[in-house]
Amino acid sequence: MKEFKGKVLFLDRADINTDEIIPAKYKYLTEIEKSAMKPHLLEDLKLEGFDPKTDLEGKTIIVAKENFGCGSSREHAPWALEENGINVVIAGSFARIFRQNMFNCGMLAIELSKDRINTIFDEFSNIEVQISVDVDADEILVRSKDQAKKIEFQISEFDRALIKTGGWVEYADKHY
């Protein structure tokens, strides 16, 4: 099972699509190796104050607004996140196929209500924050230097099994 903790990258925007996560022009790179996508993560994301060359370093969790991962259904978007050490995306909602591709890769896509996402942004987005996710307890712990907040979430038992075994391929090897 992957680690689900670390420093947070706040992306204060809805509708971040898969071409912004990893531009389609790089999909051929997986014919070489998935790691070739690493330097191109979020390079086309237009967000005031965001610079992927400096803002991604050391971040392992993304918190964003609703409809994260919309657009193309390519699995390249979760792969590019994974190659950069990002194994958790917390958002107001996800595009269905992107969300399932995350779980198929053994990664966490946690959907929270708009109110909870807004609370996290309001209380934590302008300070250095660490998040740890307890998959068994369905609990997120958001911590800064001065405060901490526990937030409950829900995922299906099947999705939990996928992430605990490392993804769909590992799950299938174990169960079929």
MDAnalysis code that builds the backbone (N, CA, C; Angstrom):
import MDAnalysis as mda
import numpy as np

u = mda.Universe.empty(528, n_residues=176, atom_resindex=np.repeat(np.arange(176), 3), trajectory=True)
u.add_TopologyAttr("name", ["N", "CA", "C"] * 176)
u.add_TopologyAttr("resid", np.arange(1, 177))
u.add_TopologyAttr("resname", ["MET", "LYS", "GLU", "PHE", "LYS", "GLY", "LYS", "VAL", "LEU", "PHE", "LEU", "ASP", "ARG", "ALA", "ASP", "ILE", "ASN", "THR", "ASP", "GLU", "ILE", "ILE", "PRO", "ALA", "LYS", "TYR", "LYS", "TYR", "LEU", "THR", "GLU", "ILE", "GLU", "LYS", "SER", "ALA", "MET", "LYS", "PRO", "HIS", "LEU", "LEU", "GLU", "ASP", "LEU", "LYS", "LEU", "GLU", "GLY", "PHE", "ASP", "PRO", "LYS", "THR", "ASP", "LEU", "GLU", "GLY", "LYS", "THR", "ILE", "ILE", "VAL", "ALA", "LYS", "GLU", "ASN", "PHE", "GLY", "CYS", "GLY", "SER", "SER", "ARG", "GLU", "HIS", "ALA", "PRO", "TRP", "ALA", "LEU", "GLU", "GLU", "ASN", "GLY", "ILE", "ASN", "VAL", "VAL", "ILE", "ALA", "GLY", "SER", "PHE", "ALA", "ARG", "ILE", "PHE", "ARG", "GLN", "ASN", "MET", "PHE", "ASN", "CYS", "GLY", "MET", "LEU", "ALA", "ILE", "GLU", "LEU", "SER", "LYS", "ASP", "ARG", "ILE", "ASN", "THR", "ILE", "PHE", "ASP", "GLU", "PHE", "SER", "ASN", "ILE", "GLU", "VAL", "GLN", "ILE", "SER", "VAL", "ASP", "VAL", "ASP", "ALA", "ASP", "GLU", "ILE", "LEU", "VAL", "ARG", "SER", "LYS", "ASP", "GLN", "ALA", "LYS", "LYS", "ILE", "GLU", "PHE", "GLN", "ILE", "SER", "GLU", "PHE", "ASP", "ARG", "ALA", "LEU", "ILE", "LYS", "THR", "GLY", "GLY", "TRP", "VAL", "GLU", "TYR", "ALA", "ASP", "LYS", "HIS", "TYR"])
u.atoms.positions = np.array([
    [0.855, -1.182, 0.000],
    [0.000, 0.000, 0.000],
    [0.897, 1.240, 0.000],
    [0.503, 2.205, -0.780],
    [1.236, 3.458, -0.868],
    [1.070, 4.266, 0.420],
    [1.918, 5.278, 0.580],
    [1.764, 6.196, 1.714],
    [0.753, 7.270, 1.361],
    [-0.076, 7.601, 2.310],
    [-1.111, 8.611, 2.113],
    [-0.951, 9.727, 3.136],
    [0.202, 10.378, 3.054],
    [0.468, 11.489, 3.964],
    [1.513, 12.391, 3.330],
    [1.549, 13.626, 3.813],
    [2.584, 14.530, 3.356],
    [2.104, 15.954, 3.197],
    [2.958, 16.753, 2.556],
    [2.672, 18.171, 2.345],
    [1.616, 18.343, 1.256],
    [0.854, 19.428, 1.387],
    [-0.313, 19.649, 0.539],
    [-0.072, 20.743, -0.489],
    [-0.534, 20.467, -1.708],
    [-0.598, 21.459, -2.775],
    [-2.067, 21.843, -2.933],
    [-2.393, 23.089, -2.650],
    [-3.755, 23.582, -2.814],
    [-3.908, 24.147, -4.218],
    [-4.897, 23.638, -4.956],
    [-5.221, 24.140, -6.287],
    [-6.646, 24.686, -6.218],
    [-6.757, 25.976, -6.032],
    [-8.043, 26.628, -5.777],
    [-8.781, 26.897, -7.089],
    [-9.243, 25.812, -7.687],
    [-9.985, 25.919, -8.936],
    [-10.809, 24.669, -9.157],
    [-11.951, 24.831, -9.782],
    [-12.776, 23.700, -10.198],
    [-12.398, 23.319, -11.629],
    [-12.846, 22.144, -12.038],
    [-12.744, 21.691, -13.431],
    [-11.306, 21.583, -13.931],
    [-10.398, 21.142, -13.096],
    [-9.037, 20.888, -13.564],
    [-9.084, 19.597, -14.370],
    [-8.773, 19.726, -15.663],
    [-8.963, 18.571, -16.548],
    [-7.673, 17.778, -16.744],
    [-7.833, 16.610, -17.345],
    [-6.694, 15.696, -17.497],
    [-5.609, 16.273, -18.395],
    [-5.967, 17.123, -19.348],
    [-4.949, 17.745, -20.192],
    [-4.160, 18.808, -19.436],
    [-4.728, 19.360, -18.391],
    [-3.978, 20.275, -17.534],
    [-3.102, 19.494, -16.558],
    [-3.558, 18.311, -16.170],
    [-2.767, 17.467, -15.277],
    [-1.532, 16.956, -16.024],
    [-1.744, 16.391, -17.206],
    [-0.634, 15.985, -18.082],
    [-1.088, 16.218, -19.519],
    [-0.483, 17.178, -20.196],
    [-0.895, 17.500, -21.560],
    [-0.872, 16.267, -22.474],
    [-1.880, 16.163, -23.338],
    [-2.030, 15.010, -24.227],
    [-0.812, 14.790, -25.114],
    [-0.082, 15.850, -25.416],
    [1.087, 15.696, -26.289],
    [2.165, 14.805, -25.667],
    [2.053, 14.512, -24.377],
    [3.045, 13.669, -23.714],
    [2.586, 12.224, -23.526],
    [1.406, 11.870, -24.027],
    [0.925, 10.509, -23.788],
    [1.826, 9.449, -24.422],
    [2.522, 9.805, -25.496],
    [3.439, 8.854, -26.130],
    [4.622, 8.501, -25.213],
    [4.914, 9.348, -24.225],
    [6.058, 9.108, -23.349],
    [5.943, 7.791, -22.586],
    [4.708, 7.325, -22.381],
    [4.545, 6.063, -21.655],
    [5.024, 4.885, -22.496],
    [5.226, 5.110, -23.801],
    [5.820, 4.059, -24.629],
    [7.296, 3.888, -24.265],
    [7.895, 4.937, -23.697],
    [9.282, 4.874, -23.236],
    [9.245, 4.362, -21.788],
    [8.811, 5.210, -20.881],
    [8.592, 4.855, -19.476],
    [7.671, 5.895, -18.864],
    [6.844, 5.461, -17.920],
    [5.936, 6.414, -17.262],
    [6.694, 7.562, -16.609],
    [7.876, 7.296, -16.126],
    [8.644, 8.337, -15.441],
    [8.977, 9.517, -16.353],
    [8.908, 9.329, -17.667],
    [9.199, 10.418, -18.605],
    [8.150, 11.529, -18.521],
    [6.977, 11.227, -17.939],
    [5.931, 12.252, -17.778],
    [6.209, 13.176, -16.600],
    [7.051, 12.761, -15.700],
    [7.252, 13.465, -14.428],
    [7.452, 14.974, -14.561],
    [8.332, 15.465, -15.413],
    [8.564, 16.911, -15.440],
    [7.431, 17.728, -16.066],
    [6.422, 17.065, -16.607],
    [5.359, 17.776, -17.325],
    [4.060, 17.895, -16.527],
    [4.049, 17.392, -15.305],
    [2.844, 17.447, -14.476],
    [2.393, 18.896, -14.281],
    [1.151, 19.154, -14.569],
    [0.481, 20.446, -14.350],
    [1.128, 21.620, -15.092],
    [1.958, 21.343, -16.101],
    [2.634, 22.444, -16.783],
    [1.682, 23.344, -17.562],
    [0.506, 22.852, -17.938],
    [-0.466, 23.673, -18.667],
    [-1.576, 24.223, -17.768],
    [-1.480, 24.008, -16.465],
    [-2.502, 24.507, -15.552],
    [-2.378, 26.018, -15.402],
    [-3.445, 26.703, -15.709],
    [-3.482, 28.162, -15.570],
    [-4.173, 28.487, -14.251],
    [-3.390, 28.947, -13.304],
    [-3.893, 29.281, -11.984],
    [-2.997, 30.378, -11.429],
    [-3.587, 31.503, -11.128],
    [-2.807, 32.652, -10.673],
    [-1.908, 32.285, -9.497],
    [-0.641, 32.622, -9.624],
    [0.315, 32.371, -8.556],
    [0.897, 30.973, -8.536],
    [0.459, 30.091, -9.434],
    [0.934, 28.710, -9.445],
    [2.053, 28.541, -10.468],
    [3.152, 27.934, -10.030],
    [4.272, 27.618, -10.908],
    [4.658, 26.162, -10.669],
    [4.378, 25.277, -11.629],
    [4.671, 23.861, -11.405],
    [6.153, 23.573, -11.180],
    [7.021, 24.423, -11.667],
    [8.461, 24.188, -11.499],
    [8.893, 24.346, -10.042],
    [8.156, 25.157, -9.281],
    [8.541, 25.382, -7.878],
    [7.493, 24.893, -6.877],
    [6.231, 24.913, -7.237],
    [5.169, 24.622, -6.270],
    [4.917, 23.135, -6.032],
    [5.370, 22.272, -6.926],
    [5.143, 20.836, -6.774],
    [6.145, 20.150, -5.852],
    [7.310, 20.724, -5.731],
    [8.381, 20.057, -4.998],
    [7.984, 19.727, -3.556],
    [8.119, 18.444, -3.222],
    [7.848, 17.983, -1.866],
    [6.381, 17.761, -1.543],
    [5.487, 18.046, -2.475],
    [4.047, 17.881, -2.225],
    [3.627, 16.465, -2.613],
    [2.808, 15.850, -1.759],
    [2.342, 14.484, -2.027],
    [0.824, 14.366, -2.024],
    [0.143, 15.472, -1.726],
    [-1.323, 15.481, -1.671],
    [-1.816, 16.751, -2.346],
    [-2.876, 16.611, -3.136],
    [-3.524, 17.764, -3.764],
    [-4.899, 17.936, -3.142],
    [-5.248, 19.181, -2.835],
    [-6.608, 19.539, -2.444],
    [-7.102, 20.525, -3.494],
    [-8.246, 20.212, -4.095],
    [-8.784, 21.037, -5.178],
    [-10.296, 21.149, -5.036],
    [-10.872, 21.940, -5.902],
    [-12.328, 22.133, -5.909],
    [-12.993, 20.996, -6.687],
    [-14.218, 21.218, -7.156],
    [-15.004, 20.147, -7.752],
    [-14.606, 19.825, -9.200],
    [-15.027, 18.625, -9.616],
    [-14.865, 18.100, -10.974],
    [-13.400, 17.931, -11.361],
    [-12.583, 17.490, -10.427],
    [-11.169, 17.254, -10.695],
    [-11.027, 16.059, -11.635],
    [-10.172, 16.190, -12.645],
    [-9.900, 15.085, -13.563],
    [-10.896, 14.951, -14.694],
    [-11.656, 16.006, -14.968],
    [-12.599, 15.954, -16.084],
    [-11.816, 15.935, -17.398],
    [-12.502, 15.660, -18.493],
    [-11.844, 15.637, -19.794],
    [-11.607, 14.223, -20.259],
    [-10.457, 13.980, -20.829],
    [-10.113, 12.685, -21.407],
    [-10.091, 11.597, -20.332],
    [-10.359, 10.389, -20.756],
    [-10.386, 9.274, -19.810],
    [-9.049, 8.543, -19.727],
    [-8.004, 9.107, -20.278],
    [-6.696, 8.450, -20.235],
    [-6.209, 8.254, -18.802],
    [-5.563, 7.121, -18.558],
    [-4.991, 6.868, -17.234],
    [-3.673, 7.599, -17.030],
    [-3.226, 8.339, -18.031],
    [-1.974, 9.078, -17.932],
    [-1.998, 10.115, -16.806],
    [-3.164, 10.700, -16.532],
    [-3.249, 11.736, -15.488],
    [-2.899, 11.161, -14.107],
    [-3.519, 10.071, -13.663],
    [-3.077, 9.492, -12.391],
    [-1.622, 9.018, -12.428],
    [-1.194, 8.496, -13.563],
    [0.196, 8.052, -13.664],
    [1.155, 9.217, -13.442],
    [0.857, 10.363, -14.061],
    [1.734, 11.533, -13.908],
    [1.765, 12.001, -12.451],
    [0.613, 11.969, -11.781],
    [0.585, 12.303, -10.357],
    [1.454, 11.326, -9.571],
    [1.247, 10.050, -9.823],
    [1.995, 9.001, -9.117],
    [3.500, 9.140, -9.334],
    [3.913, 9.431, -10.544],
    [5.344, 9.589, -10.846],
    [5.954, 10.762, -10.089],
    [5.108, 11.702, -9.664],
    [5.572, 12.843, -8.886],
    [5.370, 12.653, -7.393],
    [5.002, 11.439, -6.977],
    [4.847, 11.143, -5.557],
    [3.524, 11.586, -4.964],
    [2.574, 11.965, -5.812],
    [1.254, 12.391, -5.331],
    [0.316, 11.192, -5.402],
    [-0.074, 10.699, -4.228],
    [-0.924, 9.515, -4.151],
    [-2.321, 9.801, -3.628],
    [-2.597, 11.058, -3.297],
    [-3.910, 11.439, -2.765],
    [-4.362, 12.727, -3.438],
    [-5.603, 12.723, -3.910],
    [-6.261, 13.948, -4.350],
    [-7.564, 14.036, -3.561],
    [-7.767, 15.170, -2.915],
    [-8.987, 15.442, -2.163],
    [-9.688, 16.575, -2.886],
    [-10.947, 16.348, -3.263],
    [-11.660, 17.358, -4.048],
    [-13.152, 17.315, -3.744],
    [-13.840, 18.351, -4.206],
    [-15.285, 18.422, -4.026],
    [-16.025, 17.369, -4.833],
    [-15.468, 16.996, -5.968],
    [-15.986, 15.898, -6.788],
    [-14.937, 15.555, -7.835],
    [-15.128, 14.410, -8.472],
    [-14.205, 13.919, -9.484],
    [-14.970, 13.499, -10.733],
    [-14.303, 13.585, -11.866],
    [-14.822, 12.923, -13.055],
    [-14.774, 11.426, -12.758],
    [-15.824, 10.713, -13.137],
    [-15.982, 9.310, -12.763],
    [-14.803, 8.445, -13.201],
    [-14.380, 8.564, -14.448],
    [-13.310, 7.692, -14.941],
    [-11.981, 8.042, -14.292],
    [-11.689, 9.336, -14.115],
    [-10.455, 9.726, -13.436],
    [-10.427, 9.129, -12.026],
    [-11.539, 9.266, -11.315],
    [-11.612, 8.745, -9.948],
    [-11.295, 7.250, -9.920],
    [-11.915, 6.489, -10.825],
    [-11.678, 5.051, -10.831],
    [-10.253, 4.721, -11.254],
    [-9.691, 5.498, -12.182],
    [-8.292, 5.286, -12.556],
    [-7.360, 5.496, -11.360],
    [-7.685, 6.448, -10.497],
    [-6.886, 6.654, -9.280],
    [-6.888, 5.381, -8.433],
    [-8.073, 4.854, -8.145],
    [-8.163, 3.643, -7.328],
    [-7.510, 2.457, -8.030],
    [-7.672, 2.365, -9.360],
    [-7.045, 1.276, -10.114],
    [-5.522, 1.312, -10.008],
    [-4.964, 2.492, -9.754],
    [-3.510, 2.648, -9.565],
    [-3.111, 2.523, -8.098],
    [-4.062, 2.225, -7.220],
    [-3.759, 2.112, -5.793],
    [-3.628, 3.454, -5.105],
    [-4.237, 4.469, -5.693],
    [-4.169, 5.832, -5.171],
    [-5.531, 6.231, -4.609],
    [-5.545, 7.260, -3.788],
    [-6.780, 7.708, -3.144],
    [-7.367, 8.945, -3.817],
    [-8.644, 8.858, -4.157],
    [-9.429, 10.002, -4.619],
    [-10.525, 10.180, -3.581],
    [-10.386, 11.204, -2.745],
    [-11.335, 11.411, -1.647],
    [-12.234, 12.579, -1.985],
    [-13.519, 12.284, -2.016],
    [-14.515, 13.308, -2.322],
    [-15.144, 13.813, -1.032],
    [-15.093, 15.129, -0.859],
    [-15.712, 15.772, 0.301],
    [-16.752, 16.769, -0.179],
    [-17.670, 17.106, 0.698],
    [-18.692, 18.089, 0.340],
    [-18.040, 19.436, 0.032],
    [-18.747, 20.236, -0.723],
    [-18.246, 21.567, -1.075],
    [-17.946, 22.376, 0.186],
    [-18.807, 22.261, 1.200],
    [-18.590, 22.980, 2.455],
    [-17.297, 22.548, 3.136],
    [-17.025, 21.248, 3.159],
    [-15.796, 20.762, 3.806],
    [-14.550, 21.200, 3.033],
    [-14.634, 21.130, 1.713],
    [-13.500, 21.589, 0.892],
    [-13.260, 23.070, 1.138],
    [-14.332, 23.858, 1.138],
    [-14.179, 25.296, 1.376],
    [-13.596, 25.583, 2.759],
    [-13.990, 24.806, 3.752],
    [-13.444, 24.972, 5.104],
    [-11.945, 24.695, 5.112],
    [-11.522, 23.630, 4.432],
    [-10.092, 23.316, 4.366],
    [-9.335, 24.463, 3.699],
    [-9.871, 24.969, 2.590],
    [-9.226, 26.098, 1.913],
    [-9.179, 27.326, 2.821],
    [-10.307, 27.634, 3.455],
    [-10.370, 28.834, 4.306],
    [-9.387, 28.766, 5.470],
    [-9.268, 27.607, 6.089],
    [-8.457, 27.482, 7.296],
    [-6.985, 27.161, 7.041],
    [-6.677, 26.541, 5.881],
    [-5.329, 25.998, 5.721],
    [-4.589, 26.374, 4.437],
    [-5.231, 26.941, 3.443],
    [-4.579, 27.063, 2.135],
    [-3.439, 28.070, 2.085],
    [-3.366, 28.974, 3.015],
    [-2.300, 29.982, 2.982],
    [-1.157, 29.696, 3.943],
    [-1.119, 28.477, 4.471],
    [-0.056, 28.101, 5.407],
    [0.477, 26.718, 5.021],
    [1.634, 26.363, 5.558],
    [2.177, 25.036, 5.290],
    [1.356, 23.995, 6.044],
    [0.931, 22.979, 5.313],
    [0.008, 21.987, 5.866],
    [0.484, 20.580, 5.534],
    [0.263, 19.685, 6.481],
    [0.483, 18.251, 6.291],
    [-0.865, 17.562, 6.429],
    [-1.082, 16.552, 5.617],
    [-2.280, 15.728, 5.743],
    [-1.832, 14.284, 5.864],
    [-2.509, 13.551, 6.734],
    [-2.345, 12.102, 6.781],
    [-3.735, 11.485, 6.693],
    [-3.816, 10.384, 5.968],
    [-5.093, 9.719, 5.748],
    [-5.034, 8.339, 6.368],
    [-5.984, 8.047, 7.240],
    [-6.140, 6.722, 7.824],
    [-7.222, 6.017, 7.024],
    [-6.803, 5.125, 6.139],
    [-7.733, 4.446, 5.228],
    [-8.693, 3.551, 5.995],
    [-8.231, 2.902, 7.059],
    [-9.095, 1.997, 7.820],
    [-10.151, 2.746, 8.618],
    [-9.809, 3.916, 9.125],
    [-10.740, 4.703, 9.943],
    [-11.549, 5.708, 9.121],
    [-11.276, 5.792, 7.805],
    [-11.948, 6.786, 6.949],
    [-11.805, 8.188, 7.541],
    [-10.555, 8.547, 7.829],
    [-10.318, 9.820, 8.499],
    [-9.095, 10.524, 7.917],
    [-9.256, 11.821, 7.706],
    [-8.180, 12.692, 7.257],
    [-7.783, 13.563, 8.441],
    [-6.486, 13.691, 8.670],
    [-5.999, 14.619, 9.677],
    [-5.234, 15.721, 8.948],
    [-5.750, 16.950, 9.047],
    [-5.118, 18.118, 8.448],
    [-4.414, 18.858, 9.574],
    [-3.085, 19.065, 9.421],
    [-2.310, 19.698, 10.488],
    [-1.466, 20.838, 9.947],
    [-1.455, 21.908, 10.717],
    [-0.519, 22.998, 10.485],
    [0.268, 23.163, 11.784],
    [1.123, 24.152, 11.807],
    [1.907, 24.417, 13.015],
    [1.003, 24.716, 14.212],
    [-0.123, 25.415, 13.959],
    [-0.964, 25.905, 15.043],
    [-2.307, 25.192, 15.227],
    [-2.695, 24.363, 14.278],
    [-4.020, 23.745, 14.411],
    [-4.076, 22.392, 13.727],
    [-5.105, 21.645, 14.095],
    [-5.349, 20.336, 13.494],
    [-6.853, 20.141, 13.368],
    [-7.235, 19.412, 12.341],
    [-8.654, 19.157, 12.109],
    [-8.798, 17.741, 11.563],
    [-9.711, 16.963, 12.153],
    [-10.034, 15.633, 11.653],
    [-11.287, 15.730, 10.800],
    [-11.242, 15.053, 9.665],
    [-12.369, 15.067, 8.730],
    [-12.652, 13.634, 8.308],
    [-13.896, 13.235, 8.414],
    [-14.299, 11.896, 7.994],
    [-14.596, 11.885, 6.501],
    [-14.376, 10.727, 5.892],
    [-14.707, 10.546, 4.480],
    [-15.207, 9.123, 4.289],
    [-15.715, 8.829, 3.112],
    [-16.187, 7.484, 2.809],
    [-15.680, 7.049, 1.445],
    [-15.251, 5.796, 1.369],
    [-14.988, 5.146, 0.097],
    [-15.607, 3.761, 0.172],
    [-15.844, 3.161, -0.968],
    [-16.444, 1.831, -0.979],
    [-15.433, 0.785, -0.505],
    [-15.947, -0.340, -0.063],
    [-15.065, -1.417, 0.380],
    [-14.217, -1.940, -0.773],
    [-14.759, -1.944, -1.983],
    [-13.982, -2.390, -3.137],
    [-12.822, -1.428, -3.412],
    [-13.097, -0.123, -3.384],
    [-12.027, 0.853, -3.595],
    [-10.972, 0.749, -2.493],
    [-11.406, 0.513, -1.272],
    [-10.469, 0.320, -0.163],
    [-9.584, -0.906, -0.439],
    [-10.192, -1.981, -0.930],
    [-9.419, -3.186, -1.255],
    [-8.410, -2.900, -2.369],
    [-8.808, -2.107, -3.360],
    [-7.883, -1.763, -4.447],
    [-6.660, -1.023, -3.908],
    [-6.886, -0.019, -3.058],
    [-5.735, 0.746, -2.588],
    [-4.878, -0.067, -1.615],
    [-5.502, -0.951, -0.852],
    [-4.724, -1.749, 0.101],
    [-3.846, -2.788, -0.599],
    [-4.277, -3.249, -1.770],
    [-3.456, -4.222, -2.500],
    [-2.510, -3.553, -3.491],
    [-2.648, -2.241, -3.686],
    [-1.744, -1.529, -4.582],
    [-2.325, -1.200, -5.938],
    [-3.590, -1.545, -6.168],
    [-4.241, -1.225, -7.429],
    [-4.912, -2.435, -8.049],
    [-5.498, -2.203, -9.213],
    [-6.304, -3.233, -9.866],
    [-5.481, -4.468, -10.240],
    [-4.314, -4.298, -10.827],
    [-3.518, -5.447, -11.268],
    [-3.165, -6.319, -10.075],
    [-2.713, -5.714, -8.997],
    [-2.359, -6.468, -7.803],
    [-3.589, -7.136, -7.183],
    [-4.716, -6.426, -7.190],
    [-5.960, -6.999, -6.666],
    [-6.370, -8.223, -7.484],
    [-6.327, -8.090, -8.816],
    [-6.708, -9.197, -9.697],
    [-5.766, -10.395, -9.499],
    [-4.459, -10.132, -9.369],
    [-3.516, -11.225, -9.136],
    [-3.829, -11.967, -7.847],
    [-4.282, -11.244, -6.852],
    [-4.563, -11.839, -5.550],
    [-5.907, -12.590, -5.522],
    [-6.891, -12.125, -6.288],
    [-8.247, -12.645, -6.166],
    [-8.745, -13.496, -7.341],
    [-8.014, -13.536, -8.428],
    [-8.515, -14.279, -9.602],
    [-7.527, -15.309, -10.080],
])
